Each structure stands twice: as C-alpha cells, then as structure tokens.
Amino acid sequence: MRLDDIETPLEPTNLRFLRRLVTVLTIIMIVGVVTVVSLLVIRLNAAPAPLALPEQVTLPDGATVSAFTVGSDWFAVVTENDEILIFDQVTGTLRQTIVLD
C-alpha cells in the first residue's frame, strides 16, 4: 500500500465553518486594536484647544493667557508673566492681581 492510495479524511463541515469563523474574528480583532491604537496616537498628539475666555475680560497690554479657571463668583486668568488676575464673574472687573515670585 502506497501513501498516495491512502485517502485523507474529509474535514467535517461544521469544523471548517468554525475554523473560518475564528480566522475572520481574529482579523477583525486585529483591525480593531490597530484602529483604537492609531486613534489614541492621533488624539494624544493633537494640539490642545485654545483657551476660551469670557468676552467681558480685558487683559492688560502684553498679557498672554497660559491658564484659566472658574470659581463660584469669580474667574482667574494666569498670564505668561507669572501673574494671577482674578475677575468678578458677573461684571468682568478686575478684583485682584497676584504676582508670583
């Protein structure tokens, strides 16, 4: 008896379907992981959105905003000159200026 004469057993239909299903699901999972990782890299490398100050705020000449925070009835603007400007939230008038050393 030669090896060519031996028939290889046929694979059951449901086993063939299961193998194809696992292969397709593996490919879909790999594509999904690559998509999530690429979206994370794109979002984390994007420039941050510019600070949106209220319209009633008028900063001193030459002051550039580096941070902004809101309190209960006030908001504060931190400038690149190491100053904290505290404004009234209703009127927008300057309440206090704190110079950082």
N, CA, C and O atoms as a GROMACS GRO file, in nm:
protein
  404
    1MET      N    1   0.084  -0.116   0.000
    1MET     CA    2   0.000   0.000   0.000
    1MET      C    3   0.089   0.123   0.000
    1MET      O    4   0.180   0.136   0.083
    2ARG      N    5   0.064   0.213  -0.092
    2ARG     CA    6   0.141   0.335  -0.101
    2ARG      C    7   0.069   0.447  -0.030
    2ARG      O    8  -0.050   0.439   0.000
    3LEU      N    9   0.145   0.554  -0.003
    3LEU     CA   10   0.086   0.669   0.065
    3LEU      C   11  -0.015   0.742  -0.022
    3LEU      O   12  -0.108   0.804   0.029
    4ASP      N   13   0.003   0.734  -0.152
    4ASP     CA   14  -0.091   0.801  -0.242
    4ASP      C   15  -0.227   0.734  -0.240
    4ASP      O   16  -0.328   0.797  -0.270
    5ASP      N   17  -0.229   0.608  -0.206
    5ASP     CA   18  -0.354   0.533  -0.205
    5ASP      C   19  -0.438   0.563  -0.081
    5ASP      O   20  -0.558   0.538  -0.081
    6ILE      N   21  -0.375   0.616   0.025
    6ILE     CA   22  -0.448   0.644   0.148
    6ILE      C   23  -0.523   0.776   0.133
    6ILE      O   24  -0.464   0.879   0.101
    7GLU      N   25  -0.649   0.770   0.155
    7GLU     CA   26  -0.729   0.891   0.145
    7GLU      C   27  -0.720   0.970   0.275
    7GLU      O   28  -0.725   0.914   0.384
    8THR      N   29  -0.706   1.100   0.259
    8THR     CA   30  -0.709   1.183   0.380
    8THR      C   31  -0.855   1.203   0.419
    8THR      O   32  -0.941   1.224   0.334
    9PRO      N   33  -0.881   1.194   0.547
    9PRO     CA   34  -1.021   1.207   0.589
    9PRO      C   35  -1.072   1.350   0.562
    9PRO      O   36  -0.998   1.447   0.581
   10LEU      N   37  -1.193   1.360   0.519
   10LEU     CA   38  -1.253   1.490   0.492
   10LEU      C   39  -1.287   1.559   0.624
   10LEU      O   40  -1.325   1.495   0.722
   11GLU      N   41  -1.272   1.687   0.621
   11GLU     CA   42  -1.299   1.768   0.739
   11GLU      C   43  -1.451   1.789   0.750
   11GLU      O   44  -1.517   1.818   0.651
   12PRO      N   45  -1.504   1.773   0.869
   12PRO     CA   46  -1.648   1.795   0.884
   12PRO      C   47  -1.683   1.942   0.853
   12PRO      O   48  -1.604   2.032   0.875
   13THR      N   49  -1.801   1.961   0.801
   13THR     CA   50  -1.844   2.093   0.757
   13THR      C   51  -1.846   2.193   0.872
   13THR      O   52  -1.802   2.307   0.856
   14ASN      N   53  -1.897   2.152   0.986
   14ASN     CA   54  -1.905   2.246   1.097
   14ASN      C   55  -1.766   2.283   1.150
   14ASN      O   56  -1.748   2.393   1.202
   15LEU      N   57  -1.668   2.194   1.140
   15LEU     CA   58  -1.532   2.225   1.183
   15LEU      C   59  -1.468   2.325   1.086
   15LEU      O   60  -1.397   2.416   1.129
   16ARG      N   61  -1.493   2.309   0.959
   16ARG     CA   62  -1.441   2.403   0.859
   16ARG      C   63  -1.503   2.542   0.881
   16ARG      O   64  -1.433   2.643   0.874
   17PHE      N   65  -1.633   2.546   0.907
   17PHE     CA   66  -1.701   2.673   0.936
   17PHE      C   67  -1.644   2.738   1.061
   17PHE      O   68  -1.621   2.859   1.064
   18LEU      N   69  -1.620   2.659   1.165
   18LEU     CA   70  -1.566   2.711   1.290
   18LEU      C   71  -1.426   2.768   1.270
   18LEU      O   72  -1.393   2.873   1.325
   19ARG      N   73  -1.343   2.700   1.192
   19ARG     CA   74  -1.209   2.749   1.166
   19ARG      C   75  -1.212   2.881   1.089
   19ARG      O   76  -1.137   2.973   1.121
   20ARG      N   77  -1.297   2.891   0.989
   20ARG     CA   78  -1.310   3.016   0.914
   20ARG      C   79  -1.364   3.128   1.002
   20ARG      O   80  -1.320   3.243   0.992
   21LEU      N   81  -1.457   3.096   1.087
   21LEU     CA   82  -1.514   3.196   1.179
   21LEU      C   83  -1.408   3.250   1.273
   21LEU      O   84  -1.400   3.370   1.296
   22VAL      N   85  -1.326   3.162   1.329
   22VAL     CA   86  -1.219   3.205   1.419
   22VAL      C   87  -1.117   3.292   1.343
   22VAL      O   88  -1.069   3.391   1.398
   23THR      N   89  -1.086   3.255   1.221
   23THR     CA   90  -0.991   3.334   1.141
   23THR      C   91  -1.046   3.474   1.113
   23THR      O   92  -0.975   3.573   1.126
   24VAL      N   93  -1.173   3.482   1.074
   24VAL     CA   94  -1.235   3.611   1.045
   24VAL      C   95  -1.242   3.697   1.172
   24VAL      O   96  -1.211   3.816   1.168
   25LEU      N   97  -1.281   3.639   1.282
   25LEU     CA   98  -1.288   3.713   1.408
   25LEU      C   99  -1.150   3.760   1.453
   25LEU      O  100  -1.138   3.869   1.508
   26THR      N  101  -1.048   3.682   1.432
   26THR     CA  102  -0.912   3.722   1.466
   26THR      C  103  -0.869   3.843   1.382
   26THR      O  104  -0.810   3.937   1.434
   27ILE      N  105  -0.899   3.840   1.254
   27ILE     CA  106  -0.865   3.952   1.166
   27ILE      C  107  -0.940   4.077   1.208
   27ILE      O  108  -0.882   4.185   1.212
   28ILE      N  109  -1.069   4.064   1.240
   28ILE     CA  110  -1.149   4.178   1.284
   28ILE      C  111  -1.094   4.235   1.414
   28ILE      O  112  -1.088   4.357   1.431
   29MET      N  113  -1.054   4.150   1.506
   29MET     CA  114  -0.998   4.197   1.633
   29MET      C  115  -0.865   4.269   1.612
   29MET      O  116  -0.840   4.370   1.677
   30ILE      N  117  -0.781   4.219   1.525
   30ILE     CA  118  -0.653   4.285   1.497
   30ILE      C  119  -0.677   4.422   1.434
   30ILE      O  120  -0.613   4.520   1.472
   31VAL      N  121  -0.769   4.429   1.340
   31VAL     CA  122  -0.802   4.558   1.277
   31VAL      C  123  -0.858   4.655   1.382
   31VAL      O  124  -0.824   4.773   1.380
   32GLY      N  125  -0.942   4.607   1.471
   32GLY     CA  126  -0.998   4.692   1.576
   32GLY      C  127  -0.892   4.746   1.671
   32GLY      O  128  -0.896   4.863   1.706
   33VAL      N  129  -0.799   4.662   1.712
   33VAL     CA  130  -0.693   4.706   1.803
   33VAL      C  131  -0.603   4.808   1.734
   33VAL      O  132  -0.565   4.909   1.794
   34VAL      N  133  -0.569   4.784   1.608
   34VAL     CA  134  -0.487   4.879   1.533
   34VAL      C  135  -0.561   5.012   1.518
   34VAL      O  136  -0.499   5.118   1.529
   35THR      N  137  -0.691   5.008   1.494
   35THR     CA  138  -0.770   5.131   1.482
   35THR      C  139  -0.772   5.209   1.612
   35THR      O  140  -0.752   5.330   1.611
   36VAL      N  141  -0.796   5.142   1.724
   36VAL     CA  142  -0.801   5.209   1.854
   36VAL      C  143  -0.666   5.270   1.888
   36VAL      O  144  -0.660   5.384   1.934
   37VAL      N  145  -0.559   5.197   1.867
   37VAL     CA  146  -0.425   5.248   1.897
   37VAL      C  147  -0.393   5.369   1.808
   37VAL      O  148  -0.339   5.468   1.857
   38SER      N  149  -0.425   5.361   1.680
   38SER     CA  150  -0.395   5.474   1.592
   38SER      C  151  -0.479   5.597   1.628
   38SER      O  152  -0.428   5.708   1.621
   39LEU      N  153  -0.604   5.578   1.666
   39LEU     CA  154  -0.686   5.692   1.708
   39LEU      C  155  -0.633   5.754   1.837
   39LEU      O  156  -0.635   5.876   1.852
   40LEU      N  157  -0.587   5.672   1.929
   40LEU     CA  158  -0.527   5.725   2.052
   40LEU      C  159  -0.401   5.806   2.022
   40LEU      O  160  -0.382   5.913   2.079
   41VAL      N  161  -0.318   5.756   1.935
   41VAL     CA  162  -0.195   5.827   1.900
   41VAL      C  163  -0.228   5.960   1.833
   41VAL      O  164  -0.166   6.062   1.862
   42ILE      N  165  -0.326   5.960   1.744
   42ILE     CA  166  -0.365   6.083   1.674
   42ILE      C  167  -0.421   6.184   1.774
   42ILE      O  168  -0.385   6.302   1.769
   43ARG      N  169  -0.509   6.139   1.864
   43ARG     CA  170  -0.571   6.232   1.960
   43ARG      C  171  -0.471   6.285   2.062
   43ARG      O  172  -0.478   6.402   2.100
   44LEU      N  173  -0.379   6.202   2.106
   44LEU     CA  174  -0.284   6.246   2.208
   44LEU      C  175  -0.176   6.337   2.150
   44LEU      O  176  -0.116   6.414   2.224
   45ASN      N  177  -0.151   6.329   2.020
   45ASN     CA  178  -0.052   6.416   1.958
   45ASN      C  179  -0.112   6.545   1.904
   45ASN      O  180  -0.038   6.631   1.855
   46ALA      N  181  -0.244   6.560   1.912
   46ALA     CA  182  -0.309   6.682   1.862
   46ALA      C  183  -0.281   6.798   1.955
   46ALA      O  184  -0.265   6.780   2.076
   47ALA      N  185  -0.276   6.917   1.898
   47ALA     CA  186  -0.254   7.038   1.979
   47ALA      C  187  -0.377   7.063   2.064
   47ALA      O  188  -0.490   7.040   2.020
   48PRO      N  189  -0.357   7.110   2.187
   48PRO     CA  190  -0.473   7.136   2.273
   48PRO      C  191  -0.556   7.252   2.218
   48PRO      O  192  -0.504   7.340   2.148
   49ALA      N  193  -0.683   7.251   2.251
   49ALA     CA  194  -0.773   7.358   2.205
   49ALA      C  195  -0.735   7.489   2.273
   49ALA      O  196  -0.694   7.488   2.389
   50PRO      N  197  -0.748   7.600   2.203
   50PRO     CA  198  -0.715   7.728   2.266
   50PRO      C  199  -0.812   7.759   2.381
   50PRO      O  200  -0.926   7.715   2.383
   51LEU      N  201  -0.761   7.836   2.476
   51LEU     CA  202  -0.843   7.872   2.591
   51LEU      C  203  -0.954   7.967   2.550
   51LEU      O  204  -0.930   8.063   2.476
   52ALA      N  205  -1.074   7.941   2.596
   52ALA     CA  206  -1.188   8.027   2.564
   52ALA      C  207  -1.219   8.113   2.685
   52ALA      O  208  -1.274   8.065   2.784
   53LEU      N  209  -1.184   8.239   2.677
   53LEU     CA  210  -1.211   8.332   2.785
   53LEU      C  211  -1.347   8.396   2.764
   53LEU      O  212  -1.394   8.408   2.651
   54PRO      N  213  -1.413   8.437   2.873
   54PRO     CA  214  -1.538   8.511   2.858
   54PRO      C  215  -1.513   8.640   2.781
   54PRO      O  216  -1.403   8.696   2.784
   55GLU      N  217  -1.615   8.687   2.712
   55GLU     CA  218  -1.598   8.804   2.626
   55GLU      C  219  -1.575   8.933   2.704
   55GLU      O  220  -1.513   9.026   2.652
   56GLN      N  221  -1.624   8.942   2.828
   56GLN     CA  222  -1.613   9.066   2.904
   56GLN      C  223  -1.475   9.086   2.965
   56GLN      O  224  -1.452   9.187   3.030
   57VAL      N  225  -1.382   8.994   2.945
   57VAL     CA  226  -1.249   9.005   3.004
   57VAL      C  227  -1.162   9.091   2.914
   57VAL      O  228  -1.150   9.067   2.794
   58THR      N  229  -1.100   9.191   2.975
   58THR     CA  230  -0.998   9.269   2.904
   58THR      C  231  -0.869   9.255   2.981
   58THR      O  232  -0.858   9.297   3.097
   59LEU      N  233  -0.772   9.196   2.918
   59LEU     CA  234  -0.643   9.172   2.981
   59LEU      C  235  -0.555   9.296   2.968
   59LEU      O  236  -0.571   9.374   2.874
   60PRO      N  237  -0.462   9.313   3.062
   60PRO     CA  238  -0.367   9.424   3.048
   60PRO      C  239  -0.284   9.408   2.920
   60PRO      O  240  -0.270   9.298   2.867
   61ASP      N  241  -0.229   9.518   2.873
   61ASP     CA  242  -0.150   9.515   2.750
   61ASP      C  243  -0.031   9.420   2.764
   61ASP      O  244   0.040   9.423   2.864
   62GLY      N  245  -0.010   9.338   2.664
   62GLY     CA  246   0.103   9.246   2.663
   62GLY      C  247   0.081   9.117   2.741
   62GLY      O  248   0.169   9.032   2.745
   63ALA      N  249  -0.035   9.102   2.804
   63ALA     CA  250  -0.062   8.980   2.882
   63ALA      C  251  -0.111   8.869   2.790
   63ALA      O  252  -0.201   8.890   2.708
   64THR      N  253  -0.050   8.752   2.805
   64THR     CA  254  -0.090   8.634   2.729
   64THR      C  255  -0.136   8.527   2.826
   64THR      O  256  -0.068   8.499   2.925
   65VAL      N  257  -0.250   8.468   2.798
   65VAL     CA  258  -0.311   8.370   2.888
   65VAL      C  259  -0.237   8.237   2.879
   65VAL      O  260  -0.209   8.188   2.770
   66SER      N  261  -0.206   8.179   2.996
   66SER     CA  262  -0.149   8.044   2.998
   66SER      C  263  -0.240   7.946   3.071
   66SER      O  264  -0.228   7.825   3.053
   67ALA      N  265  -0.333   7.998   3.154
   67ALA     CA  266  -0.429   7.911   3.224
   67ALA      C  267  -0.552   7.992   3.260
   67ALA      O  268  -0.548   8.115   3.269
   68PHE      N  269  -0.663   7.920   3.281
   68PHE     CA  270  -0.789   7.986   3.311
   68PHE      C  271  -0.868   7.894   3.403
   68PHE      O  272  -0.873   7.773   3.379
   69THR      N  273  -0.930   7.949   3.508
   69THR     CA  274  -1.011   7.868   3.598
   69THR      C  275  -1.131   7.951   3.644
   69THR      O  276  -1.126   8.074   3.645
   70VAL      N  277  -1.238   7.881   3.683
   70VAL     CA  278  -1.362   7.947   3.722
   70VAL      C  279  -1.397   7.906   3.864
   70VAL      O  280  -1.392   7.788   3.899
   71GLY      N  281  -1.433   8.006   3.947
   71GLY     CA  282  -1.480   7.981   4.083
   71GLY      C  283  -1.629   8.005   4.092
   71GLY      O  284  -1.697   8.011   3.990
   72SER      N  285  -1.680   8.019   4.214
   72SER     CA  286  -1.824   8.037   4.232
   72SER      C  287  -1.873   8.171   4.179
   72SER      O  288  -1.973   8.176   4.107
   73ASP      N  289  -1.805   8.280   4.213
   73ASP     CA  290  -1.844   8.411   4.163
   73ASP      C  291  -1.725   8.487   4.103
   73ASP      O  292  -1.730   8.609   4.090
   74TRP      N  293  -1.622   8.417   4.068
   74TRP     CA  294  -1.501   8.477   4.013
   74TRP      C  295  -1.440   8.384   3.910
   74TRP      O  296  -1.476   8.266   3.903
   75PHE      N  297  -1.348   8.435   3.834
   75PHE     CA  298  -1.264   8.351   3.750
   75PHE      C  299  -1.125   8.412   3.749
   75PHE      O  300  -1.107   8.532   3.766
   76ALA      N  301  -1.027   8.326   3.729
   76ALA     CA  302  -0.888   8.367   3.736
   76ALA      C  303  -0.819   8.336   3.604
   76ALA      O  304  -0.844   8.235   3.539
   77VAL      N  305  -0.731   8.428   3.567
   77VAL     CA  306  -0.651   8.412   3.446
   77VAL      C  307  -0.505   8.417   3.489
   77VAL      O  308  -0.461   8.512   3.553
   78VAL      N  309  -0.431   8.314   3.453
   78VAL     CA  310  -0.287   8.312   3.480
   78VAL      C  311  -0.218   8.353   3.351
   78VAL      O  312  -0.243   8.296   3.245
   79THR      N  313  -0.132   8.453   3.362
   79THR     CA  314  -0.063   8.503   3.243
   79THR      C  315   0.076   8.442   3.234
   79THR      O  316   0.126   8.383   3.330
   80GLU      N  317   0.137   8.457   3.119
   80GLU     CA  318   0.273   8.406   3.100
   80GLU      C  319   0.375   8.493   3.173
   80GLU      O  320   0.492   8.455   3.182
   81ASN      N  321   0.334   8.608   3.224
   81ASN     CA  322   0.422   8.694   3.304
   81ASN      C  323   0.418   8.658   3.451
   81ASN      O  324   0.462   8.736   3.535
   82ASP      N  325   0.367   8.540   3.485
   82ASP     CA  326   0.355   8.489   3.622
   82ASP      C  327   0.269   8.580   3.709
   82ASP      O  328   0.306   8.614   3.822
   83GLU      N  329   0.155   8.619   3.658
   83GLU     CA  330   0.056   8.695   3.733
   83GLU      C  331  -0.074   8.618   3.732
   83GLU      O  332  -0.108   8.552   3.634
   84ILE      N  333  -0.148   8.628   3.842
   84ILE     CA  334  -0.282   8.572   3.850
   84ILE      C  335  -0.377   8.691   3.859
   84ILE      O  336  -0.370   8.770   3.952
   85LEU      N  337  -0.465   8.702   3.762
   85LEU     CA  338  -0.564   8.809   3.757
   85LEU      C  339  -0.699   8.751   3.793
   85LEU      O  340  -0.749   8.662   3.725
   86ILE      N  341  -0.759   8.800   3.901
   86ILE     CA  342  -0.888   8.749   3.947
   86ILE      C  343  -0.995   8.852   3.910
   86ILE      O  344  -0.988   8.968   3.948
   87PHE      N  345  -1.093   8.805   3.834
   87PHE     CA  346  -1.201   8.891   3.784
   87PHE      C  347  -1.333   8.853   3.848
   87PHE      O  348  -1.353   8.739   3.888
   88ASP      N  349  -1.424   8.951   3.858
   88ASP     CA  350  -1.561   8.924   3.902
   88ASP      C  351  -1.634   8.855   3.787
   88ASP      O  352  -1.622   8.896   3.671
   89GLN      N  353  -1.709   8.750   3.819
   89GLN     CA  354  -1.772   8.672   3.713
   89GLN      C  355  -1.892   8.744   3.651
   89GLN      O  356  -1.922   8.724   3.534
   90VAL      N  357  -1.959   8.827   3.728
   90VAL     CA  358  -2.077   8.896   3.677
   90VAL      C  359  -2.039   9.019   3.596
   90VAL      O  360  -2.086   9.036   3.483
   91THR      N  361  -1.956   9.104   3.651
   91THR     CA  362  -1.923   9.232   3.585
   91THR      C  363  -1.800   9.223   3.497
   91THR      O  364  -1.786   9.301   3.403
   92GLY      N  365  -1.711   9.131   3.525
   92GLY     CA  366  -1.588   9.119   3.448
   92GLY      C  367  -1.480   9.215   3.491
   92GLY      O  368  -1.378   9.230   3.423
   93THR      N  369  -1.500   9.283   3.605
   93THR     CA  370  -1.399   9.378   3.652
   93THR      C  371  -1.289   9.304   3.727
   93THR      O  372  -1.312   9.198   3.787
   94LEU      N  373  -1.172   9.360   3.723
   94LEU     CA  374  -1.056   9.302   3.790
   94LEU      C  375  -1.067   9.322   3.939
   94LEU      O  376  -1.075   9.435   3.986
   95ARG      N  377  -1.067   9.213   4.016
   95ARG     CA  378  -1.077   9.219   4.162
   95ARG      C  379  -0.940   9.229   4.226
   95ARG      O  380  -0.917   9.311   4.315
   96GLN      N  381  -0.849   9.144   4.179
   96GLN     CA  382  -0.720   9.131   4.246
   96GLN      C  383  -0.615   9.084   4.148
   96GLN      O  384  -0.644   9.009   4.055
   97THR      N  385  -0.492   9.128   4.170
   97THR     CA  386  -0.378   9.083   4.092
   97THR      C  387  -0.275   9.025   4.188
   97THR      O  388  -0.235   9.089   4.285
   98ILE      N  389  -0.233   8.903   4.160
   98ILE     CA  390  -0.134   8.836   4.244
   98ILE      C  391  -0.012   8.811   4.156
   98ILE      O  392  -0.021   8.747   4.051
   99VAL      N  393   0.104   8.863   4.201
   99VAL     CA  394   0.228   8.845   4.128
   99VAL      C  395   0.303   8.728   4.191
   99VAL      O  396   0.328   8.728   4.312
  100LEU      N  397   0.338   8.631   4.110
  100LEU     CA  398   0.412   8.514   4.158
  100LEU      C  399   0.561   8.541   4.150
  100LEU      O  400   0.608   8.601   4.053
  101ASP      N  401   0.633   8.497   4.251
  101ASP     CA  402   0.779   8.519   4.253
  101ASP      C  403   0.851   8.405   4.188
  101ASP      O  404   0.974   8.406   4.181
   0.00000   0.00000   0.00000
